[in-house]
Amino acid sequence: MRVRDPSGAYGFPVPTGARYDEARAEDAVQFIRDYCRHVKARWAGQPFILEPWQEWQVIRPLFGVVSRRTGLRWYREALVGLPRKNGKSEVAAAIALYLLVADKEPAAEVYSLAGDRKQASLVFNTAAQMVRANPLLRAMCRPFRSVIEVPEDGSLYRALSADADLQHGLSPSGAIIDEYHVHRNAEQYEAIRTGTGARLQPLIFTITTAGAEQKGPAWDLYQRALARSDPHLYLLWIGAPDGADPSDPSVWRAANPATWITDEYLADQFRSLPLPVFERLHLNRWPSGGAGGWVPRASWDGCGGRPVVDPDLPCYVGVDAAPRRDKTAVVLDQRDAEGVHHLLCWTWQADPDLGYLDFSVVEEHLRDLYRGFNVQRIAVDPYAMIRSMMVLAGEGLPVETFDQTHARMVPASMGFHQLVVEGKVRHGNDPELTSAARAASVREVAGGWRFDKARASDKIDALVAATMAARIAEQEASNDGPRVLVV
């Protein structure tokens, strides 16, 4: 059996052994409409009227599907996957409040959990604002910094830290687990799950976007839900299917059900994000683990014009060093008056007989560049090149350290991506640069993302060196950014 909304556009299955209780479903929908208010953006203060997909694919199946035998709620766990900005926090907050005050659960215990307290507080704070915005909820509940209490029956809703040991011994009737893909392990989830045994109809509501890798607790839960081995685990995963063209606006639209997400917004995100990040955040698609794809191939190829370098104008050099297995790359960058970066690239590999690279060859090449061009700065990854840097600095070359930390490489990677997308690079189809660009993937880290290898054997050194050179060229153009000189 499948229940559908009046338009027939949305629906959900009713498992064997269960039935659909219209009154129970309507009670949850009406609670959200009558008691919950939007607290953000242009809708702040307005009643929370569920969109049809929210009502018929989230709320009604979770609260309206009950056991034929006991009449209790059928689903004890739910995994809902949505692209970014599709209203995850608001729906989760409304569900938390329903579980707290309207679920007819004596001394209800509802918890918000996430990878850290700050993330857990996002849903909790939204719920607290909803309480303050409604006179009836405000009369029933007492919201504090990290807990909402219901004095009449002792129910509580609390935001918990990421320390899973703290959750053992609790008796949750409900839990909201936000952005499960950032959790390092499943300890927190299992602590809550095993604590629900004393409750008649608990609900663990996990809401997330796809993770950056096909591993981890969110991936494991996703696979368990796909297997349909647990009939009491509800799965709603809205996103682009495997094989769908990530550059197709119709694919974007189908993956983002919220009416407030505009085509213009998605187009802007497509231009500004590397493909793997765009696919994860806005198509809710798990990465396949393949190489490349950080930028549309057409964008890279469109920057294949011949670089034109004037030896009298300022130039900037990036050096990515690798003494053994990878390549050592040197890229010279000249930024012209229109902000276009013209790149020249050279690479070396370890001598197969010696087993390592003699950096004196690289040193001499940098001397040649300094003599032949107006080189203003030479940014060097200090790994394995400290001696070379000291020698060259002693000779008067403008050598500086460019540590490949997240703090340096995140803005460098994101900036270079933007330059390629905007067509402000000329690489002349250099084979080393193009090979590195094809092999590079991205790694999401605190503060953004950076270039990384998709496989250990990939060689992306030329791209990294270009990224470093472009970064200092852009810094110089704006008189911004750190520089650590070698003296």
Secondary structure as a PSIPRED ss2 file (coil, helix, strand):
# PSIPRED VFORMAT (PSIPRED V4.0)

   1 M C   1.000  0.000  0.000
   2 R E   0.000  0.000  1.000
   3 V E   0.000  0.000  1.000
   4 R E   0.000  0.000  1.000
   5 D C   1.000  0.000  0.000
   6 P C   1.000  0.000  0.000
   7 S C   1.000  0.000  0.000
   8 G C   1.000  0.000  0.000
   9 A C   1.000  0.000  0.000
  10 Y C   1.000  0.000  0.000
  11 G E   0.000  0.000  1.000
  12 F E   0.000  0.000  1.000
  13 P E   0.000  0.000  1.000
  14 V C   1.000  0.000  0.000
  15 P C   1.000  0.000  0.000
  16 T C   1.000  0.000  0.000
  17 G C   1.000  0.000  0.000
  18 A E   0.000  0.000  1.000
  19 R E   0.000  0.000  1.000
  20 Y E   0.000  0.000  1.000
  21 D C   1.000  0.000  0.000
  22 E H   0.000  1.000  0.000
  23 A H   0.000  1.000  0.000
  24 R H   0.000  1.000  0.000
  25 A H   0.000  1.000  0.000
  26 E H   0.000  1.000  0.000
  27 D H   0.000  1.000  0.000
  28 A H   0.000  1.000  0.000
  29 V H   0.000  1.000  0.000
  30 Q H   0.000  1.000  0.000
  31 F H   0.000  1.000  0.000
  32 I H   0.000  1.000  0.000
  33 R H   0.000  1.000  0.000
  34 D H   0.000  1.000  0.000
  35 Y H   0.000  1.000  0.000
  36 C C   1.000  0.000  0.000
  37 R E   0.000  0.000  1.000
  38 H C   1.000  0.000  0.000
  39 V C   1.000  0.000  0.000
  40 K C   1.000  0.000  0.000
  41 A H   0.000  1.000  0.000
  42 R H   0.000  1.000  0.000
  43 W H   0.000  1.000  0.000
  44 A C   1.000  0.000  0.000
  45 G C   1.000  0.000  0.000
  46 Q C   1.000  0.000  0.000
  47 P E   0.000  0.000  1.000
  48 F C   1.000  0.000  0.000
  49 I C   1.000  0.000  0.000
  50 L C   1.000  0.000  0.000
  51 E C   1.000  0.000  0.000
  52 P H   0.000  1.000  0.000
  53 W H   0.000  1.000  0.000
  54 Q H   0.000  1.000  0.000
  55 E H   0.000  1.000  0.000
  56 W H   0.000  1.000  0.000
  57 Q H   0.000  1.000  0.000
  58 V H   0.000  1.000  0.000
  59 I H   0.000  1.000  0.000
  60 R H   0.000  1.000  0.000
  61 P H   0.000  1.000  0.000
  62 L H   0.000  1.000  0.000
  63 F H   0.000  1.000  0.000
  64 G H   0.000  1.000  0.000
  65 V E   0.000  0.000  1.000
  66 V E   0.000  0.000  1.000
  67 S E   0.000  0.000  1.000
  68 R C   1.000  0.000  0.000
  69 R C   1.000  0.000  0.000
  70 T C   1.000  0.000  0.000
  71 G C   1.000  0.000  0.000
  72 L C   1.000  0.000  0.000
  73 R E   0.000  0.000  1.000
  74 W C   1.000  0.000  0.000
  75 Y C   1.000  0.000  0.000
  76 R C   1.000  0.000  0.000
  77 E E   0.000  0.000  1.000
  78 A E   0.000  0.000  1.000
  79 L E   0.000  0.000  1.000
  80 V E   0.000  0.000  1.000
  81 G E   0.000  0.000  1.000
  82 L C   1.000  0.000  0.000
  83 P C   1.000  0.000  0.000
  84 R C   1.000  0.000  0.000
  85 K C   1.000  0.000  0.000
  86 N C   1.000  0.000  0.000
  87 G C   1.000  0.000  0.000
  88 K H   0.000  1.000  0.000
  89 S H   0.000  1.000  0.000
  90 E H   0.000  1.000  0.000
  91 V H   0.000  1.000  0.000
  92 A H   0.000  1.000  0.000
  93 A H   0.000  1.000  0.000
  94 A H   0.000  1.000  0.000
  95 I H   0.000  1.000  0.000
  96 A H   0.000  1.000  0.000
  97 L H   0.000  1.000  0.000
  98 Y H   0.000  1.000  0.000
  99 L H   0.000  1.000  0.000
 100 L H   0.000  1.000  0.000
 101 V H   0.000  1.000  0.000
 102 A C   1.000  0.000  0.000
 103 D C   1.000  0.000  0.000
 104 K C   1.000  0.000  0.000
 105 E C   1.000  0.000  0.000
 106 P C   1.000  0.000  0.000
 107 A C   1.000  0.000  0.000
 108 A C   1.000  0.000  0.000
 109 E E   0.000  0.000  1.000
 110 V E   0.000  0.000  1.000
 111 Y E   0.000  0.000  1.000
 112 S E   0.000  0.000  1.000
 113 L E   0.000  0.000  1.000
 114 A C   1.000  0.000  0.000
 115 G C   1.000  0.000  0.000
 116 D C   1.000  0.000  0.000
 117 R H   0.000  1.000  0.000
 118 K H   0.000  1.000  0.000
 119 Q H   0.000  1.000  0.000
 120 A H   0.000  1.000  0.000
 121 S H   0.000  1.000  0.000
 122 L H   0.000  1.000  0.000
 123 V H   0.000  1.000  0.000
 124 F H   0.000  1.000  0.000
 125 N H   0.000  1.000  0.000
 126 T H   0.000  1.000  0.000
 127 A H   0.000  1.000  0.000
 128 A H   0.000  1.000  0.000
 129 Q H   0.000  1.000  0.000
 130 M H   0.000  1.000  0.000
 131 V H   0.000  1.000  0.000
 132 R H   0.000  1.000  0.000
 133 A H   0.000  1.000  0.000
 134 N C   1.000  0.000  0.000
 135 P H   0.000  1.000  0.000
 136 L H   0.000  1.000  0.000
 137 L H   0.000  1.000  0.000
 138 R H   0.000  1.000  0.000
 139 A H   0.000  1.000  0.000
 140 M H   0.000  1.000  0.000
 141 C C   1.000  0.000  0.000
 142 R E   0.000  0.000  1.000
 143 P E   0.000  0.000  1.000
 144 F C   1.000  0.000  0.000
 145 R C   1.000  0.000  0.000
 146 S C   1.000  0.000  0.000
 147 V E   0.000  0.000  1.000
 148 I E   0.000  0.000  1.000
 149 E E   0.000  0.000  1.000
 150 V E   0.000  0.000  1.000
 151 P C   1.000  0.000  0.000
 152 E C   1.000  0.000  0.000
 153 D C   1.000  0.000  0.000
 154 G C   1.000  0.000  0.000
 155 S E   0.000  0.000  1.000
 156 L E   0.000  0.000  1.000
 157 Y E   0.000  0.000  1.000
 158 R E   0.000  0.000  1.000
 159 A E   0.000  0.000  1.000
 160 L C   1.000  0.000  0.000
 161 S C   1.000  0.000  0.000
 162 A C   1.000  0.000  0.000
 163 D C   1.000  0.000  0.000
 164 A H   0.000  1.000  0.000
 165 D H   0.000  1.000  0.000
 166 L H   0.000  1.000  0.000
 167 Q H   0.000  1.000  0.000
 168 H C   1.000  0.000  0.000
 169 G C   1.000  0.000  0.000
 170 L C   1.000  0.000  0.000
 171 S C   1.000  0.000  0.000
 172 P C   1.000  0.000  0.000
 173 S C   1.000  0.000  0.000
 174 G E   0.000  0.000  1.000
 175 A E   0.000  0.000  1.000
 176 I E   0.000  0.000  1.000
 177 I E   0.000  0.000  1.000
 178 D E   0.000  0.000  1.000
 179 E C   1.000  0.000  0.000
 180 Y H   0.000  1.000  0.000
 181 H H   0.000  1.000  0.000
 182 V H   0.000  1.000  0.000
 183 H C   1.000  0.000  0.000
 184 R C   1.000  0.000  0.000
 185 N C   1.000  0.000  0.000
 186 A C   1.000  0.000  0.000
 187 E H   0.000  1.000  0.000
 188 Q H   0.000  1.000  0.000
 189 Y H   0.000  1.000  0.000
 190 E H   0.000  1.000  0.000
 191 A H   0.000  1.000  0.000
 192 I H   0.000  1.000  0.000
 193 R H   0.000  1.000  0.000
 194 T H   0.000  1.000  0.000
 195 G H   0.000  1.000  0.000
 196 T H   0.000  1.000  0.000
 197 G H   0.000  1.000  0.000
 198 A H   0.000  1.000  0.000
 199 R C   1.000  0.000  0.000
 200 L C   1.000  0.000  0.000
 201 Q C   1.000  0.000  0.000
 202 P C   1.000  0.000  0.000
 203 L E   0.000  0.000  1.000
 204 I E   0.000  0.000  1.000
 205 F E   0.000  0.000  1.000
 206 T E   0.000  0.000  1.000
 207 I E   0.000  0.000  1.000
 208 T E   0.000  0.000  1.000
 209 T C   1.000  0.000  0.000
 210 A C   1.000  0.000  0.000
 211 G C   1.000  0.000  0.000
 212 A C   1.000  0.000  0.000
 213 E C   1.000  0.000  0.000
 214 Q C   1.000  0.000  0.000
 215 K C   1.000  0.000  0.000
 216 G C   1.000  0.000  0.000
 217 P H   0.000  1.000  0.000
 218 A H   0.000  1.000  0.000
 219 W H   0.000  1.000  0.000
 220 D H   0.000  1.000  0.000
 221 L H   0.000  1.000  0.000
 222 Y H   0.000  1.000  0.000
 223 Q H   0.000  1.000  0.000
 224 R H   0.000  1.000  0.000
 225 A H   0.000  1.000  0.000
 226 L H   0.000  1.000  0.000
 227 A H   0.000  1.000  0.000
 228 R C   1.000  0.000  0.000
 229 S C   1.000  0.000  0.000
 230 D C   1.000  0.000  0.000
 231 P C   1.000  0.000  0.000
 232 H C   1.000  0.000  0.000
 233 L E   0.000  0.000  1.000
 234 Y E   0.000  0.000  1.000
 235 L E   0.000  0.000  1.000
 236 L E   0.000  0.000  1.000
 237 W E   0.000  0.000  1.000
 238 I C   1.000  0.000  0.000
 239 G C   1.000  0.000  0.000
 240 A C   1.000  0.000  0.000
 241 P C   1.000  0.000  0.000
 242 D C   1.000  0.000  0.000
 243 G C   1.000  0.000  0.000
 244 A C   1.000  0.000  0.000
 245 D C   1.000  0.000  0.000
 246 P C   1.000  0.000  0.000
 247 S C   1.000  0.000  0.000
 248 D C   1.000  0.000  0.000
 249 P H   0.000  1.000  0.000
 250 S H   0.000  1.000  0.000
 251 V H   0.000  1.000  0.000
 252 W H   0.000  1.000  0.000
 253 R H   0.000  1.000  0.000
 254 A H   0.000  1.000  0.000
 255 A H   0.000  1.000  0.000
 256 N C   1.000  0.000  0.000
 257 P C   1.000  0.000  0.000
 258 A C   1.000  0.000  0.000
 259 T C   1.000  0.000  0.000
 260 W C   1.000  0.000  0.000
 261 I C   1.000  0.000  0.000
 262 T C   1.000  0.000  0.000
 263 D H   0.000  1.000  0.000
 264 E H   0.000  1.000  0.000
 265 Y H   0.000  1.000  0.000
 266 L H   0.000  1.000  0.000
 267 A H   0.000  1.000  0.000
 268 D H   0.000  1.000  0.000
 269 Q H   0.000  1.000  0.000
 270 F H   0.000  1.000  0.000
 271 R H   0.000  1.000  0.000
 272 S H   0.000  1.000  0.000
 273 L C   1.000  0.000  0.000
 274 P C   1.000  0.000  0.000
 275 L H   0.000  1.000  0.000
 276 P H   0.000  1.000  0.000
 277 V H   0.000  1.000  0.000
 278 F H   0.000  1.000  0.000
 279 E H   0.000  1.000  0.000
 280 R H   0.000  1.000  0.000
 281 L H   0.000  1.000  0.000
 282 H H   0.000  1.000  0.000
 283 L C   1.000  0.000  0.000
 284 N C   1.000  0.000  0.000
 285 R C   1.000  0.000  0.000
 286 W C   1.000  0.000  0.000
 287 P C   1.000  0.000  0.000
 288 S C   1.000  0.000  0.000
 289 G C   1.000  0.000  0.000
 290 G C   1.000  0.000  0.000
 291 A C   1.000  0.000  0.000
 292 G C   1.000  0.000  0.000
 293 G C   1.000  0.000  0.000
 294 W C   1.000  0.000  0.000
 295 V C   1.000  0.000  0.000
 296 P C   1.000  0.000  0.000
 297 R H   0.000  1.000  0.000
 298 A H   0.000  1.000  0.000
 299 S H   0.000  1.000  0.000
 300 W H   0.000  1.000  0.000
 301 D H   0.000  1.000  0.000
 302 G H   0.000  1.000  0.000
 303 C C   1.000  0.000  0.000
 304 G C   1.000  0.000  0.000
 305 G C   1.000  0.000  0.000
 306 R C   1.000  0.000  0.000
 307 P C   1.000  0.000  0.000
 308 V C   1.000  0.000  0.000
 309 V C   1.000  0.000  0.000
 310 D C   1.000  0.000  0.000
 311 P C   1.000  0.000  0.000
 312 D C   1.000  0.000  0.000
 313 L C   1.000  0.000  0.000
 314 P E   0.000  0.000  1.000
 315 C E   0.000  0.000  1.000
 316 Y E   0.000  0.000  1.000
 317 V E   0.000  0.000  1.000
 318 G E   0.000  0.000  1.000
 319 V E   0.000  0.000  1.000
 320 D E   0.000  0.000  1.000
 321 A C   1.000  0.000  0.000
 322 A C   1.000  0.000  0.000
 323 P C   1.000  0.000  0.000
 324 R C   1.000  0.000  0.000
 325 R C   1.000  0.000  0.000
 326 D C   1.000  0.000  0.000
 327 K C   1.000  0.000  0.000
 328 T E   0.000  0.000  1.000
 329 A E   0.000  0.000  1.000
 330 V E   0.000  0.000  1.000
 331 V E   0.000  0.000  1.000
 332 L E   0.000  0.000  1.000
 333 D E   0.000  0.000  1.000
 334 Q E   0.000  0.000  1.000
 335 R E   0.000  0.000  1.000
 336 D C   1.000  0.000  0.000
 337 A C   1.000  0.000  0.000
 338 E C   1.000  0.000  0.000
 339 G C   1.000  0.000  0.000
 340 V C   1.000  0.000  0.000
 341 H E   0.000  0.000  1.000
 342 H E   0.000  0.000  1.000
 343 L E   0.000  0.000  1.000
 344 L E   0.000  0.000  1.000
 345 C E   0.000  0.000  1.000
 346 W E   0.000  0.000  1.000
 347 T E   0.000  0.000  1.000
 348 W E   0.000  0.000  1.000
 349 Q C   1.000  0.000  0.000
 350 A C   1.000  0.000  0.000
 351 D C   1.000  0.000  0.000
 352 P C   1.000  0.000  0.000
 353 D C   1.000  0.000  0.000
 354 L C   1.000  0.000  0.000
 355 G C   1.000  0.000  0.000
 356 Y C   1.000  0.000  0.000
 357 L C   1.000  0.000  0.000
 358 D C   1.000  0.000  0.000
 359 F C   1.000  0.000  0.000
 360 S H   0.000  1.000  0.000
 361 V H   0.000  1.000  0.000
 362 V H   0.000  1.000  0.000
 363 E H   0.000  1.000  0.000
 364 E H   0.000  1.000  0.000
 365 H H   0.000  1.000  0.000
 366 L H   0.000  1.000  0.000
 367 R H   0.000  1.000  0.000
 368 D H   0.000  1.000  0.000
 369 L H   0.000  1.000  0.000
 370 Y H   0.000  1.000  0.000
 371 R H   0.000  1.000  0.000
 372 G H   0.000  1.000  0.000
 373 F C   1.000  0.000  0.000
 374 N E   0.000  0.000  1.000
 375 V E   0.000  0.000  1.000
 376 Q E   0.000  0.000  1.000
 377 R E   0.000  0.000  1.000
 378 I E   0.000  0.000  1.000
 379 A E   0.000  0.000  1.000
 380 V E   0.000  0.000  1.000
 381 D C   1.000  0.000  0.000
 382 P C   1.000  0.000  0.000
 383 Y C   1.000  0.000  0.000
 384 A C   1.000  0.000  0.000
 385 M C   1.000  0.000  0.000
 386 I H   0.000  1.000  0.000
 387 R H   0.000  1.000  0.000
 388 S H   0.000  1.000  0.000
 389 M H   0.000  1.000  0.000
 390 M H   0.000  1.000  0.000
 391 V H   0.000  1.000  0.000
 392 L H   0.000  1.000  0.000
 393 A H   0.000  1.000  0.000
 394 G H   0.000  1.000  0.000
 395 E C   1.000  0.000  0.000
 396 G C   1.000  0.000  0.000
 397 L C   1.000  0.000  0.000
 398 P C   1.000  0.000  0.000
 399 V E   0.000  0.000  1.000
 400 E E   0.000  0.000  1.000
 401 T E   0.000  0.000  1.000
 402 F C   1.000  0.000  0.000
 403 D C   1.000  0.000  0.000
 404 Q C   1.000  0.000  0.000
 405 T C   1.000  0.000  0.000
 406 H H   0.000  1.000  0.000
 407 A H   0.000  1.000  0.000
 408 R H   0.000  1.000  0.000
 409 M H   0.000  1.000  0.000
 410 V H   0.000  1.000  0.000
 411 P H   0.000  1.000  0.000
 412 A H   0.000  1.000  0.000
 413 S H   0.000  1.000  0.000
 414 M H   0.000  1.000  0.000
 415 G H   0.000  1.000  0.000
 416 F H   0.000  1.000  0.000
 417 H H   0.000  1.000  0.000
 418 Q H   0.000  1.000  0.000
 419 L H   0.000  1.000  0.000
 420 V H   0.000  1.000  0.000
 421 V H   0.000  1.000  0.000
 422 E C   1.000  0.000  0.000
 423 G C   1.000  0.000  0.000
 424 K C   1.000  0.000  0.000
 425 V E   0.000  0.000  1.000
 426 R E   0.000  0.000  1.000
 427 H C   1.000  0.000  0.000
 428 G C   1.000  0.000  0.000
 429 N C   1.000  0.000  0.000
 430 D C   1.000  0.000  0.000
 431 P H   0.000  1.000  0.000
 432 E H   0.000  1.000  0.000
 433 L H   0.000  1.000  0.000
 434 T H   0.000  1.000  0.000
 435 S H   0.000  1.000  0.000
 436 A H   0.000  1.000  0.000
 437 A H   0.000  1.000  0.000
 438 R H   0.000  1.000  0.000
 439 A H   0.000  1.000  0.000
 440 A E   0.000  0.000  1.000
 441 S E   0.000  0.000  1.000
 442 V E   0.000  0.000  1.000
 443 R E   0.000  0.000  1.000
 444 E E   0.000  0.000  1.000
 445 V E   0.000  0.000  1.000
 446 A C   1.000  0.000  0.000
 447 G C   1.000  0.000  0.000
 448 G E   0.000  0.000  1.000
 449 W E   0.000  0.000  1.000
 450 R E   0.000  0.000  1.000
 451 F E   0.000  0.000  1.000
 452 D E   0.000  0.000  1.000
 453 K E   0.000  0.000  1.000
 454 A C   1.000  0.000  0.000
 455 R C   1.000  0.000  0.000
 456 A C   1.000  0.000  0.000
 457 S C   1.000  0.000  0.000
 458 D C   1.000  0.000  0.000
 459 K C   1.000  0.000  0.000
 460 I C   1.000  0.000  0.000
 461 D H   0.000  1.000  0.000
 462 A H   0.000  1.000  0.000
 463 L H   0.000  1.000  0.000
 464 V H   0.000  1.000  0.000
 465 A H   0.000  1.000  0.000
 466 A H   0.000  1.000  0.000
 467 T H   0.000  1.000  0.000
 468 M H   0.000  1.000  0.000
 469 A H   0.000  1.000  0.000
 470 A H   0.000  1.000  0.000
 471 R H   0.000  1.000  0.000
 472 I H   0.000  1.000  0.000
 473 A H   0.000  1.000  0.000
 474 E H   0.000  1.000  0.000
 475 Q H   0.000  1.000  0.000
 476 E H   0.000  1.000  0.000
 477 A H   0.000  1.000  0.000
 478 S H   0.000  1.000  0.000
 479 N C   1.000  0.000  0.000
 480 D C   1.000  0.000  0.000
 481 G C   1.000  0.000  0.000
 482 P C   1.000  0.000  0.000
 483 R C   1.000  0.000  0.000
 484 V E   0.000  0.000  1.000
 485 L E   0.000  0.000  1.000
 486 V C   1.000  0.000  0.000
 487 V C   1.000  0.000  0.000
